[in-house]
Amino acid sequence: MKKSLKPYVFYLGIFIFAVGILLKFIFPASDGALEQLPFVLTGFGAGIIGVGVAAMIMKKRTEKDPQKAKQYEINEKDERNILIREKACYAAWYVTLFVLAAVTMALFVMGYNVAFCMVLGAFFIHIISMFVFIIYYSKKM
Amino acid sequence: MKNRLEELRKLNGVTQEELADKLEVSRQTIGSLENGKYNPSITLAFKIARFFGLSIEEIFIYEEEQ
């Protein structure tokens, strides 16, 4: 079976979580971006730890049962499942596009200029990334 | 696209699970193929044809859109 990087995600999560906690201890009375950064990092790290733990449990389960491991691999490589995932990603891209457009307009109306510019940037990256991938796959296929 | 997959599978006494196992796809894919909800890739169509010892045209019925 192909080696998965997912179990290592757990250690990455612990690292980010630890950096967040360390920042809180090193700069306890900080303000500005440093005030929120430890909370963002610990939250992000905790989320990644969760993904890592799930991956490790999955790995342990499949290692114990080769039949289950084979079935898992078949489901991962199954062409219909791949197509379903691709269609879901395509639909999610459009949903995100409309959500970003709505958030951009809402931030503009509410007068949050910095947040508006950041979300507008994300909105453009979201659209441009599609064209970049169209060019990439046009050359590849 | 219509196909004779279910008919051929039953004729050969093979279950959906067994066929899925032989073709290395999920059982759900076999079900969707039989229901005509999903059209296989050319690779899977060849695998199915070889499994039953028939040609692709004998299993899958292509009807041009009117």
Backbone of each chain as ProteinMPNN parsed JSONL, in Angstrom:
{"seq_chain_A": "MKKSLKPYVFYLGIFIFAVGILLKFIFPASDGALEQLPFVLTGFGAGIIGVGVAAMIMKKRTEKDPQKAKQYEINEKDERNILIREKACYAAWYVTLFVLAAVTMALFVMGYNVAFCMVLGAFFIHIISMFVFIIYYSKKM", "coords_chain_A": {"N_chain_A": [[0.837, -1.206, 0.0], [0.406, 2.26, -0.721], [2.509, 4.604, 0.896], [1.297, 6.785, 3.35], [1.204, 10.275, 4.121], [-0.313, 11.175, 6.103], [-0.218, 10.247, 8.918], [1.962, 11.723, 9.911], [1.002, 14.225, 10.128], [-0.062, 14.548, 12.625], [2.186, 15.057, 14.284], [2.994, 17.476, 13.208], [0.82, 19.033, 13.947], [1.106, 18.988, 16.748], [3.481, 20.398, 16.941], [2.761, 22.974, 15.944], [0.788, 23.628, 17.811], [2.343, 23.661, 20.149], [4.083, 25.778, 19.561], [2.277, 27.876, 19.593], [1.481, 27.894, 22.319], [3.975, 28.394, 23.496], [4.515, 30.957, 22.495], [2.619, 32.429, 23.87], [3.606, 32.277, 26.434], [6.14, 33.413, 26.144], [5.671, 35.994, 25.168], [3.754, 37.384, 27.108], [2.354, 39.79, 27.605], [1.714, 40.961, 25.156], [0.676, 42.995, 22.341], [-1.4, 43.853, 19.469], [-0.855, 41.988, 16.475], [0.495, 39.862, 17.647], [-0.897, 39.376, 19.952], [-3.174, 37.901, 19.329], [-2.142, 35.808, 17.855], [-1.016, 33.469, 19.342], [-3.415, 32.17, 20.154], [-4.637, 31.644, 17.744], [-2.74, 29.907, 16.62], [-2.707, 27.772, 18.531], [-5.333, 26.88, 18.298], [-5.441, 26.166, 15.584], [-3.427, 24.256, 15.569], [-4.544, 22.342, 17.31], [-6.686, 21.482, 15.778], [-5.324, 20.277, 13.633], [-4.032, 18.249, 15.025], [-6.206, 16.673, 15.665], [-6.929, 15.731, 13.094], [-4.627, 14.261, 12.564], [-4.728, 12.309, 14.615], [-7.018, 10.92, 13.86], [-6.099, 9.887, 11.426], [-4.053, 8.208, 12.359], [-5.476, 6.33, 13.874], [-6.957, 5.165, 11.828], [-4.863, 4.049, 10.357], [-3.834, 2.146, 12.175], [-6.059, 0.456, 12.379], [-6.299, -0.543, 9.762], [-3.861, -1.818, 9.494], [-4.094, -3.99, 11.198], [-6.006, -5.513, 9.963], [-5.719, -6.906, 6.977], [-7.553, -7.31, 4.901], [-9.387, -5.28, 5.253], [-7.696, -3.159, 4.806], [-7.113, -3.492, 2.113], [-9.635, -3.081, 1.027], [-9.999, -0.436, 1.749], [-8.018, 0.779, 0.212], [-8.977, 0.165, -2.344], [-11.371, 1.615, -2.33], [-10.302, 4.178, -2.175], [-8.98, 4.412, -4.618], [-10.945, 3.917, -6.415], [-12.594, 4.586, -9.44], [-15.109, 5.798, -9.686], [-15.496, 6.906, -7.151], [-13.404, 8.744, -7.191], [-14.269, 10.439, -9.214], [-16.603, 11.386, -8.004], [-15.496, 12.81, -5.847], [-14.089, 14.775, -7.279], [-16.202, 16.128, -8.562], [-17.538, 17.05, -6.329], [-15.633, 18.806, -5.275], [-15.573, 20.677, -7.312], [-18.183, 21.72, -7.18], [-18.037, 22.751, -4.606], [-16.186, 24.749, -5.01], [-17.636, 26.692, -6.423], [-19.566, 27.309, -4.484], [-17.937, 28.428, -2.489], [-17.024, 30.612, -3.929], [-19.339, 32.259, -4.183], [-19.868, 32.666, -1.484], [-17.569, 34.047, -0.669], [-17.858, 36.319, -2.272], [-20.199, 37.417, -1.174], [-19.36, 37.897, 1.471], [-17.309, 39.722, 0.977], [-18.746, 41.905, -0.065], [-20.382, 42.477, 2.153], [-18.485, 43.21, 4.097], [-17.479, 45.491, 2.895], [-19.705, 47.174, 2.891], [-20.083, 47.413, 5.636], [-17.898, 48.833, 6.299], [-15.404, 47.816, 7.043], [-12.447, 48.183, 6.165], [-9.795, 47.048, 5.988], [-10.221, 44.292, 6.421], [-11.97, 43.927, 4.311], [-10.291, 44.358, 2.07], [-8.544, 42.192, 2.424], [-10.234, 39.941, 2.162], [-11.159, 40.418, -0.408], [-8.8, 40.062, -1.804], [-8.417, 37.321, -1.317], [-10.638, 36.401, -2.692], [-9.973, 37.045, -5.352], [-7.679, 35.469, -5.647], [-8.844, 32.998, -5.424], [-10.411, 32.892, -7.777], [-8.437, 33.303, -9.778], [-6.791, 31.106, -9.328], [-8.255, 29.031, -10.437], [-8.04, 29.518, -13.205], [-5.299, 29.26, -13.487], [-4.992, 26.533, -12.934], [-6.484, 25.528, -15.048], [-4.855, 26.173, -17.244], [-2.607, 24.691, -16.5], [-3.574, 22.01, -16.518], [-4.398, 21.894, -19.171], [-2.018, 21.827, -20.523], [-0.961, 19.514, -19.533], [-2.724, 17.442, -20.207]], "CA_chain_A": [[0.0, 0.0, 0.0], [1.138, 3.513, -0.803], [2.722, 5.229, 2.208], [0.555, 8.027, 3.489], [1.841, 11.288, 4.961], [-1.294, 11.604, 7.095], [0.183, 10.089, 10.319], [2.922, 12.759, 10.314], [0.213, 15.431, 10.361], [-0.208, 14.603, 14.083], [3.37, 15.723, 14.845], [2.936, 18.874, 12.751], [-0.194, 19.654, 14.803], [1.713, 19.173, 18.079], [4.477, 21.465, 16.799], [2.056, 24.265, 15.832], [0.133, 23.829, 19.107], [3.396, 24.014, 21.107], [4.55, 27.127, 19.216], [1.221, 28.778, 20.076], [1.584, 27.977, 23.791], [5.252, 29.06, 23.805], [4.375, 32.394, 22.199], [1.817, 33.034, 24.939], [4.479, 32.387, 27.615], [7.281, 34.305, 25.864], [5.137, 37.365, 25.066], [2.449, 37.358, 27.788], [1.619, 41.058, 27.573], [1.886, 41.555, 23.832], [-0.548, 43.499, 21.707], [-1.386, 43.765, 18.003], [-1.014, 40.65, 15.893], [1.049, 38.867, 18.583], [-1.878, 39.107, 21.005], [-4.11, 36.865, 18.842], [-1.422, 34.71, 17.191], [-0.975, 32.209, 20.104], [-4.73, 31.528, 20.149], [-4.84, 31.125, 16.377], [-1.85, 28.748, 16.438], [-3.159, 26.633, 19.353], [-6.576, 26.388, 17.689], [-5.069, 25.527, 14.318], [-2.664, 23.061, 15.951], [-5.483, 21.36, 17.874], [-7.428, 20.939, 14.633], [-4.427, 19.381, 12.884], [-3.825, 17.067, 15.884], [-7.421, 15.862, 15.466], [-6.799, 15.054, 11.788], [-3.54, 13.298, 12.728], [-5.205, 11.204, 15.459], [-7.94, 10.146, 13.014], [-5.267, 9.159, 10.453], [-3.329, 7.147, 13.079], [-6.468, 5.288, 14.202], [-7.252, 4.507, 10.551], [-3.671, 3.254, 10.001], [-3.81, 1.0, 13.093], [-7.165, -0.442, 12.032], [-6.018, -1.207, 8.489], [-2.694, -2.692, 9.685], [-4.55, -5.209, 11.871], [-6.883, -6.274, 9.08], [-5.289, -6.678, 5.584], [-8.728, -7.26, 4.03], [-9.927, -3.926, 5.41], [-6.712, -2.274, 4.168], [-7.297, -3.639, 0.655], [-10.911, -2.426, 0.711], [-9.758, 1.005, 1.901], [-7.242, 1.197, -0.959], [-9.884, 0.095, -3.498], [-12.282, 2.769, -2.236], [-9.532, 5.399, -2.449], [-8.609, 4.454, -6.037], [-12.127, 3.636, -7.231], [-12.773, 5.713, -10.388], [-16.369, 6.508, -9.403], [-15.243, 7.726, -5.965], [-12.538, 9.855, -7.601], [-15.139, 11.364, -9.953], [-17.489, 12.022, -7.014], [-14.681, 13.802, -5.123], [-13.802, 15.892, -8.196], [-17.44, 16.89, -8.754], [-17.816, 17.733, -5.057], [-14.683, 19.928, -5.191], [-16.018, 21.65, -8.315], [-19.369, 22.378, -6.618], [-17.596, 23.522, -3.435], [-15.489, 25.939, -5.523], [-18.67, 27.687, -6.72], [-20.17, 27.734, -3.211], [-16.961, 29.323, -1.866], [-16.996, 31.84, -4.728], [-20.479, 33.089, -3.808], [-19.708, 33.045, -0.069], [-16.539, 35.09, -0.637], [-18.442, 37.535, -2.867], [-21.142, 37.966, -0.199], [-18.579, 38.415, 2.61], [-16.609, 40.915, 0.489], [-19.72, 43.013, -0.123], [-20.819, 42.791, 3.522], [-17.393, 43.93, 4.768], [-17.394, 46.815, 2.27], [-20.861, 47.956, 3.384], [-19.888, 47.685, 7.07], [-16.769, 49.755, 6.424], [-14.172, 47.167, 7.531], [-11.636, 48.301, 4.954], [-8.662, 46.106, 5.962], [-10.804, 42.958, 6.225], [-12.527, 43.931, 2.947], [-9.185, 44.168, 1.119], [-8.013, 40.83, 2.581], [-11.188, 38.981, 1.579], [-11.149, 40.683, -1.85], [-7.585, 39.381, -2.272], [-8.707, 35.872, -1.308], [-11.623, 36.221, -3.759], [-9.256, 37.047, -6.629], [-6.811, 34.273, -5.681], [-9.764, 31.877, -5.652], [-10.769, 32.873, -9.209], [-7.228, 33.155, -10.602], [-6.283, 29.731, -9.177], [-8.953, 28.164, -11.388], [-7.446, 29.716, -14.533], [-3.947, 28.682, -13.433], [-5.135, 25.077, -13.048], [-6.954, 25.231, -16.416], [-3.655, 26.21, -18.096], [-1.753, 23.564, -16.089], [-4.127, 20.738, -17.005], [-4.434, 21.924, -20.639], [-0.691, 21.423, -20.995], [-0.681, 18.158, -19.053], [-3.612, 16.43, -20.803]], "C_chain_A": [[0.871, 1.256, 0.0], [1.29, 4.136, 0.584], [2.023, 6.571, 2.266], [1.3, 8.978, 4.42], [0.94, 11.664, 6.129], [-0.855, 11.405, 8.553], [1.137, 11.181, 10.808], [2.23, 14.085, 10.607], [0.046, 15.653, 11.865], [0.947, 15.387, 14.712], [3.429, 17.188, 14.432], [1.958, 19.656, 13.625], [0.36, 19.951, 16.173], [2.707, 20.334, 18.037], [3.795, 22.841, 16.767], [1.392, 24.625, 17.161], [1.158, 24.319, 20.139], [3.924, 25.426, 20.847], [3.549, 28.164, 19.735], [1.308, 28.984, 21.571], [2.852, 28.728, 24.193], [5.167, 30.565, 23.597], [3.617, 33.102, 23.311], [2.67, 33.248, 26.189], [5.608, 33.386, 27.391], [6.811, 35.761, 25.811], [3.77, 37.441, 25.758], [1.654, 38.659, 27.645], [1.76, 41.751, 26.222], [0.563, 42.088, 23.297], [-0.404, 43.403, 20.182], [-1.568, 42.333, 17.548], [-0.55, 39.557, 16.852], [0.066, 38.504, 19.69], [-2.786, 37.926, 20.599], [-3.4, 35.622, 18.309], [-1.359, 33.407, 18.012], [-2.302, 31.456, 20.078], [-5.022, 30.9, 18.783], [-4.025, 29.845, 16.178], [-2.305, 27.545, 17.256], [-4.437, 26.02, 18.767], [-6.309, 25.596, 16.425], [-4.354, 24.207, 14.595], [-3.582, 21.968, 16.473], [-6.282, 20.689, 16.756], [-6.597, 19.932, 13.862], [-4.155, 18.111, 13.686], [-5.011, 16.103, 15.705], [-7.361, 15.064, 14.173], [-5.751, 13.944, 11.886], [-3.971, 12.078, 13.518], [-6.126, 10.298, 14.638], [-7.151, 9.296, 12.018], [-4.546, 7.991, 11.119], [-4.27, 5.993, 13.44], [-6.77, 4.464, 12.96], [-6.113, 3.561, 10.167], [-3.614, 1.987, 10.852], [-4.87, -0.038, 12.701], [-6.863, -1.233, 10.76], [-4.826, -2.156, 8.601], [-3.1, -4.032, 10.289], [-5.326, -6.122, 10.929], [-6.517, -6.004, 7.618], [-6.463, -6.561, 4.608], [-9.339, -5.848, 4.04], [-9.009, -2.9, 4.714], [-6.881, -2.283, 2.658], [-8.573, -2.898, 0.23], [-10.768, -0.904, 0.763], [-9.03, 1.544, 0.669], [-8.123, 1.2, -2.212], [-10.817, 1.305, -3.497], [-11.58, 4.08, -2.563], [-9.269, 5.554, -3.949], [-9.786, 4.235, -6.968], [-12.46, 4.835, -8.128], [-14.053, 6.499, -10.143], [-16.191, 7.418, -8.182], [-14.393, 8.941, -6.302], [-13.383, 10.913, -8.319], [-16.077, 12.119, -8.996], [-16.73, 13.116, -6.27], [-14.41, 15.02, -6.0], [-15.033, 16.768, -8.397], [-17.786, 17.677, -7.492], [-16.906, 18.958, -4.904], [-15.111, 21.044, -6.135], [-17.217, 22.445, -7.781], [-18.963, 23.264, -5.442], [-16.88, 24.807, -3.865], [-16.505, 27.056, -5.784], [-19.323, 28.221, -5.45], [-19.246, 28.751, -2.541], [-16.906, 30.661, -2.6], [-18.12, 32.792, -4.299], [-20.386, 33.546, -2.353], [-18.695, 34.183, 0.04], [-17.079, 36.403, -1.193], [-19.374, 38.214, -1.86], [-20.395, 38.592, 0.979], [-17.854, 39.703, 2.205], [-17.557, 42.116, 0.48], [-20.155, 43.448, 1.267], [-19.752, 43.605, 4.25], [-17.259, 45.346, 4.221], [-18.505, 47.726, 2.819], [-20.662, 48.346, 4.851], [-18.684, 48.59, 7.344], [-15.511, 49.151, 7.019], [-13.191, 47.097, 6.365], [-10.501, 47.282, 4.861], [-9.182, 44.689, 5.675], [-11.363, 42.847, 4.809], [-11.43, 43.649, 1.924], [-8.627, 42.738, 1.197], [-8.941, 39.802, 1.926], [-11.259, 39.165, 0.058], [-9.943, 39.992, -2.501], [-7.814, 37.877, -2.371], [-9.665, 35.513, -2.441], [-10.928, 36.135, -5.125], [-8.346, 35.821, -6.76], [-7.653, 33.043, -6.016], [-10.105, 31.752, -7.147], [-9.537, 32.584, -10.071], [-6.694, 31.724, -10.535], [-6.964, 28.787, -10.166], [-8.32, 28.281, -12.787], [-6.029, 29.136, -14.599], [-4.031, 27.162, -13.62], [-5.658, 24.669, -14.424], [-5.752, 25.175, -17.367], [-2.777, 24.992, -17.812], [-2.278, 22.237, -16.676], [-4.253, 20.704, -18.529], [-3.105, 21.46, -21.209], [-0.413, 19.962, -20.664], [-1.489, 17.094, -19.794], [-3.664, 16.546, -22.33]], "O_chain_A": [[1.926, 1.304, 0.634], [0.332, 4.192, 1.355], [2.138, 7.39, 1.354], [1.943, 8.552, 5.379], [1.36, 12.38, 7.039], [-1.086, 12.295, 9.372], [1.124, 11.528, 11.989], [2.802, 14.962, 11.254], [0.016, 16.792, 12.332], [0.735, 16.259, 15.554], [3.859, 18.041, 15.208], [2.227, 20.797, 14.001], [0.127, 21.03, 16.72], [2.776, 21.144, 18.962], [4.204, 23.758, 17.479], [1.427, 25.779, 17.588], [0.896, 25.252, 20.899], [4.181, 26.181, 21.785], [3.943, 29.207, 20.256], [1.222, 30.115, 22.05], [2.835, 29.572, 25.089], [5.671, 31.348, 24.401], [3.931, 34.242, 23.656], [2.509, 34.233, 26.91], [5.997, 34.113, 28.304], [7.472, 36.652, 26.344], [2.743, 37.55, 25.088], [0.425, 38.633, 27.572], [1.906, 42.971, 26.151], [-0.515, 41.689, 23.737], [0.611, 42.92, 19.68], [-2.324, 41.564, 18.141], [-1.116, 38.464, 16.88], [0.183, 37.441, 20.3], [-3.116, 37.072, 21.422], [-3.963, 34.527, 18.303], [-1.617, 32.337, 17.461], [-2.311, 30.228, 19.989], [-5.566, 29.801, 18.678], [-4.518, 28.847, 15.654], [-2.299, 26.42, 16.755], [-4.598, 24.799, 18.744], [-6.86, 24.516, 16.213], [-4.623, 23.188, 13.96], [-3.422, 20.799, 16.122], [-6.52, 19.482, 16.787], [-7.086, 18.868, 13.482], [-4.057, 17.024, 13.117], [-4.835, 14.889, 15.607], [-7.695, 13.879, 14.145], [-5.943, 12.842, 11.371], [-3.638, 10.949, 13.16], [-6.031, 9.072, 14.708], [-7.483, 8.133, 11.786], [-4.432, 6.913, 10.535], [-3.901, 4.825, 13.324], [-6.834, 3.236, 13.013], [-6.343, 2.437, 9.719], [-3.378, 0.894, 10.338], [-4.611, -1.242, 12.692], [-7.133, -2.431, 10.682], [-4.766, -3.17, 7.906], [-2.539, -5.075, 9.951], [-5.307, -7.344, 11.074], [-6.944, -4.994, 7.058], [-6.396, -5.824, 3.625], [-9.742, -5.309, 3.01], [-9.472, -1.925, 4.123], [-6.807, -1.244, 2.001], [-8.593, -2.191, -0.778], [-11.333, -0.182, -0.059], [-9.363, 2.608, 0.148], [-8.038, 2.108, -3.038], [-11.027, 1.939, -4.531], [-12.175, 4.984, -3.151], [-9.322, 6.659, -4.49], [-9.643, 4.353, -8.185], [-12.592, 5.96, -7.644], [-14.096, 7.71, -10.359], [-16.667, 8.553, -8.171], [-14.618, 10.032, -5.779], [-13.243, 12.112, -8.075], [-16.314, 13.317, -9.151], [-17.248, 14.217, -6.08], [-14.487, 16.157, -5.535], [-14.935, 17.995, -8.403], [-18.26, 18.81, -7.561], [-17.351, 20.015, -4.458], [-15.021, 22.222, -5.791], [-17.271, 23.668, -7.905], [-19.465, 24.378, -5.289], [-16.955, 25.826, -3.177], [-16.279, 28.211, -5.423], [-19.603, 29.414, -5.337], [-19.696, 29.8, -2.081], [-16.76, 31.714, -1.978], [-17.885, 33.98, -4.079], [-20.772, 34.667, -2.022], [-18.925, 35.162, 0.75], [-16.796, 37.474, -0.654], [-19.345, 39.435, -1.708], [-20.746, 39.681, 1.434], [-17.788, 40.656, 2.982], [-17.214, 43.198, 0.954], [-20.283, 44.642, 1.538], [-20.07, 44.574, 4.94], [-16.969, 46.285, 4.963], [-18.27, 48.885, 3.161], [-21.016, 49.45, 5.265], [-18.478, 49.051, 8.467], [-14.628, 49.888, 7.459], [-13.111, 46.087, 5.667], [-10.26, 46.715, 3.796], [-8.66, 43.983, 4.812], [-11.247, 41.797, 4.176], [-11.599, 42.821, 1.029], [-8.281, 42.144, 0.176], [-8.482, 38.903, 1.221], [-11.402, 38.19, -0.68], [-10.044, 39.42, -3.587], [-7.459, 37.241, -3.363], [-9.532, 34.464, -3.071], [-11.246, 35.273, -5.944], [-8.248, 35.214, -7.827], [-7.238, 32.173, -6.781], [-10.092, 30.656, -7.708], [-9.574, 31.742, -10.969], [-6.21, 31.184, -11.53], [-6.339, 27.856, -10.674], [-8.096, 27.277, -13.462], [-5.613, 28.594, -15.623], [-3.246, 26.576, -14.365], [-5.323, 23.593, -14.919], [-5.636, 24.263, -18.184], [-2.27, 24.345, -18.729], [-1.52, 21.455, -17.251], [-4.223, 19.628, -19.127], [-3.058, 20.789, -22.24], [0.275, 19.261, -21.407], [-1.011, 15.977, -19.993], [-4.362, 15.772, -22.984]]}, "seq_chain_B": "MKNRLEELRKLNGVTQEELADKLEVSRQTIGSLENGKYNPSITLAFKIARFFGLSIEEIFIYEEEQ", "coords_chain_B": {"N_chain_B": [[-25.783, 5.483, -20.605], [-26.835, 2.36, -21.755], [-26.43, -0.992, -20.479], [-25.38, -4.483, -20.344], [-24.575, -5.523, -18.002], [-25.61, -6.433, -15.459], [-27.195, -8.574, -16.279], [-25.269, -10.263, -17.488], [-23.602, -10.71, -15.313], [-25.265, -12.109, -13.537], [-25.808, -14.285, -15.128], [-23.35, -15.519, -15.152], [-23.162, -16.252, -12.573], [-22.06, -14.608, -10.581], [-21.493, -12.529, -7.779], [-22.177, -9.065, -6.876], [-20.204, -8.155, -5.144], [-18.103, -9.979, -5.588], [-17.517, -9.468, -8.281], [-16.767, -6.795, -8.107], [-14.494, -7.099, -6.545], [-12.829, -8.553, -8.271], [-12.512, -6.7, -10.337], [-11.336, -4.669, -9.035], [-12.712, -2.449, -7.991], [-15.159, -0.459, -6.175], [-18.044, -1.969, -4.543], [-20.252, -0.402, -4.792], [-19.769, 0.965, -7.151], [-20.164, -1.032, -9.058], [-22.884, -1.45, -8.665], [-23.895, 1.079, -9.424], [-23.111, 1.093, -12.101], [-24.65, -1.005, -13.101], [-27.188, 0.045, -12.706], [-27.147, 2.004, -14.551], [-26.47, 4.52, -13.834], [-23.921, 5.409, -13.8], [-21.262, 5.791, -16.081], [-18.621, 3.779, -17.229], [-15.003, 4.302, -17.217], [-12.816, 4.067, -20.077], [-10.834, 2.246, -19.505], [-11.901, 0.711, -17.382], [-14.105, -0.303, -18.72], [-12.843, -1.987, -20.573], [-11.689, -3.807, -18.787], [-13.988, -4.987, -17.705], [-15.083, -6.119, -20.011], [-13.075, -7.951, -20.675], [-13.2, -9.594, -18.446], [-15.645, -10.912, -18.782], [-15.136, -12.083, -21.166], [-15.927, -10.935, -23.551], [-16.645, -8.456, -26.154], [-16.41, -4.858, -25.807], [-18.574, -3.605, -27.045], [-20.458, -5.581, -26.952], [-21.327, -5.539, -24.401], [-21.799, -2.906, -23.531], [-24.203, -0.589, -24.598], [-24.237, 1.731, -26.959], [-26.071, 4.551, -27.64], [-26.731, 6.949, -29.977], [-27.292, 10.412, -29.311], [-30.431, 11.902, -29.984]], "CA_chain_B": [[-25.535, 4.386, -21.53], [-27.38, 1.079, -21.282], [-25.461, -2.083, -20.53], [-25.887, -5.819, -20.002], [-23.711, -5.971, -16.908], [-26.363, -7.213, -14.461], [-27.597, -9.824, -16.954], [-24.075, -11.101, -17.651], [-23.108, -11.081, -13.977], [-26.15, -13.159, -13.021], [-25.616, -15.439, -16.004], [-22.093, -16.151, -14.752], [-23.264, -16.603, -11.15], [-21.104, -13.788, -9.818], [-22.154, -11.484, -6.98], [-21.617, -7.719, -7.084], [-18.97, -8.086, -4.334], [-17.055, -10.753, -6.279], [-17.144, -8.744, -9.498], [-16.045, -5.59, -7.654], [-13.191, -7.565, -6.086], [-12.042, -8.932, -9.46], [-12.215, -5.508, -11.148], [-10.692, -3.713, -8.118], [-13.524, -1.241, -7.804], [-16.061, -0.655, -5.042], [-19.306, -2.624, -4.879], [-21.175, 0.676, -5.195], [-19.51, 1.27, -8.568], [-20.85, -2.075, -9.832], [-24.316, -1.133, -8.557], [-24.184, 2.262, -10.251], [-22.967, 0.693, -13.513], [-25.82, -1.82, -13.446], [-28.368, 0.929, -12.765], [-26.967, 2.963, -15.642], [-26.231, 5.858, -13.266], [-22.521, 5.759, -14.013], [-20.611, 5.199, -17.253], [-17.228, 3.495, -16.832], [-13.895, 4.798, -18.038], [-12.469, 3.089, -21.114], [-10.03, 1.198, -18.846], [-12.808, -0.185, -16.652], [-14.916, -0.995, -19.731], [-12.002, -3.078, -21.087], [-11.553, -4.801, -17.709], [-15.275, -5.696, -17.628], [-15.193, -6.918, -21.234], [-12.135, -9.08, -20.565], [-13.686, -10.496, -17.391], [-16.716, -11.746, -19.337], [-14.669, -12.66, -22.428], [-16.722, -10.348, -24.649], [-16.143, -7.139, -26.579], [-17.089, -3.746, -25.117], [-19.863, -3.361, -27.716], [-21.426, -6.618, -26.556], [-21.78, -5.258, -23.021], [-22.31, -1.526, -23.445], [-24.994, -0.219, -25.781], [-24.142, 3.173, -27.187], [-27.139, 5.108, -28.479], [-26.452, 8.363, -30.288], [-28.368, 11.317, -28.88], [-31.267, 12.368, -31.105]], "C_chain_B": [[-26.086, 3.078, -20.939], [-26.285, 0.014, -21.339], [-26.096, -3.401, -20.076], [-25.145, -6.399, -18.802], [-24.442, -6.874, -15.91], [-26.728, -8.594, -15.03], [-26.406, -10.788, -17.053], [-23.539, -11.593, -16.31], [-23.94, -12.244, -13.422], [-26.009, -14.456, -13.819], [-24.367, -16.233, -15.611], [-22.063, -16.527, -13.262], [-22.275, -15.86, -10.275], [-21.887, -12.737, -9.024], [-21.497, -10.13, -7.283], [-20.271, -7.586, -6.358], [-17.817, -8.789, -5.046], [-16.561, -10.019, -7.52], [-16.318, -7.498, -9.148], [-14.621, -5.966, -7.248], [-12.281, -7.886, -7.267], [-11.605, -7.698, -10.247], [-11.496, -4.42, -10.342], [-11.392, -2.364, -8.105], [-14.45, -1.499, -6.607], [-17.361, -1.327, -5.499], [-20.33, -1.597, -5.366], [-21.008, 1.039, -6.667], [-20.215, 0.251, -9.459], [-22.355, -1.787, -9.838], [-24.709, 0.027, -9.449], [-24.085, 1.951, -11.743], [-24.213, -0.078, -13.958], [-27.087, -0.97, -13.561], [-28.301, 1.929, -13.916], [-26.749, 4.389, -15.145], [-24.824, 6.353, -13.586], [-21.978, 5.047, -15.24], [-19.133, 4.973, -16.945], [-16.212, 4.198, -17.73], [-13.582, 3.72, -19.065], [-11.665, 1.931, -20.508], [-10.938, 0.195, -18.137], [-13.691, -0.967, -17.625], [-14.142, -2.181, -20.315], [-11.867, -4.198, -20.058], [-12.817, -5.658, -17.625], [-15.408, -6.642, -18.826], [-14.292, -8.154, -21.158], [-12.607, -10.093, -19.534], [-14.742, -11.452, -17.944], [-16.319, -12.399, -20.666], [-15.468, -12.164, -23.623], [-16.08, -9.039, -25.101], [-16.945, -6.048, -25.85], [-18.486, -3.523, -25.707], [-20.925, -4.385, -27.335], [-21.99, -6.364, -25.15], [-22.436, -3.883, -22.923], [-22.993, -1.133, -24.752], [-24.967, 1.304, -25.933], [-25.254, 3.626, -28.129], [-26.853, 6.575, -28.709], [-27.63, 9.227, -29.876], [-29.094, 11.857, -30.094], [-31.151, 13.891, -31.287]], "O_chain_B": [[-25.832, 2.745, -19.781], [-25.348, 0.102, -22.132], [-27.188, -3.426, -19.508], [-25.096, -7.615, -18.616], [-23.952, -7.947, -15.56], [-26.591, -9.622, -14.366], [-26.526, -11.972, -16.741], [-23.086, -12.731, -16.184], [-23.401, -13.225, -12.91], [-26.078, -15.558, -13.274], [-24.334, -17.458, -15.724], [-21.067, -17.05, -12.761], [-21.718, -16.427, -9.335], [-22.827, -12.133, -9.54], [-20.415, -10.063, -7.865], [-19.327, -6.989, -6.877], [-16.701, -8.272, -5.106], [-15.36, -9.951, -7.783], [-15.318, -7.191, -9.797], [-13.665, -5.255, -7.559], [-11.102, -7.532, -7.263], [-10.488, -7.64, -10.76], [-11.1, -3.389, -10.885], [-10.771, -1.305, -8.192], [-14.515, -2.616, -6.093], [-17.729, -1.267, -6.672], [-21.157, -1.882, -6.231], [-21.977, 1.377, -7.347], [-20.792, 0.609, -10.486], [-23.011, -1.87, -10.876], [-25.723, -0.025, -10.144], [-24.86, 2.467, -12.549], [-24.756, 0.158, -15.038], [-27.948, -1.23, -14.402], [-29.28, 2.612, -14.216], [-26.83, 5.346, -15.915], [-24.57, 7.557, -13.635], [-22.201, 3.85, -15.425], [-18.461, 5.879, -16.452], [-16.523, 4.625, -18.842], [-14.036, 2.584, -18.933], [-11.795, 0.784, -20.936], [-10.767, -1.016, -18.275], [-13.994, -2.138, -17.397], [-14.71, -3.252, -20.528], [-11.921, -5.38, -20.398], [-12.747, -6.88, -17.492], [-15.791, -7.803, -18.679], [-14.697, -9.256, -21.528], [-12.441, -11.299, -19.716], [-14.745, -12.641, -17.626], [-17.088, -13.181, -21.225], [-15.661, -12.894, -24.595], [-15.103, -8.575, -24.513], [-18.035, -6.309, -25.342], [-19.45, -3.284, -24.98], [-22.123, -4.107, -27.384], [-23.019, -6.926, -24.777], [-23.492, -3.725, -22.311], [-22.453, -1.311, -25.843], [-25.575, 2.045, -25.161], [-25.364, 3.152, -29.259], [-26.745, 7.354, -27.762], [-28.792, 8.859, -30.052], [-28.48, 12.221, -31.097], [-31.783, 14.456, -32.18]]}, "name": "protein", "num_of_chains": 2, "seq": "MKKSLKPYVFYLGIFIFAVGILLKFIFPASDGALEQLPFVLTGFGAGIIGVGVAAMIMKKRTEKDPQKAKQYEINEKDERNILIREKACYAAWYVTLFVLAAVTMALFVMGYNVAFCMVLGAFFIHIISMFVFIIYYSKKMMKNRLEELRKLNGVTQEELADKLEVSRQTIGSLENGKYNPSITLAFKIARFFGLSIEEIFIYEEEQ"}
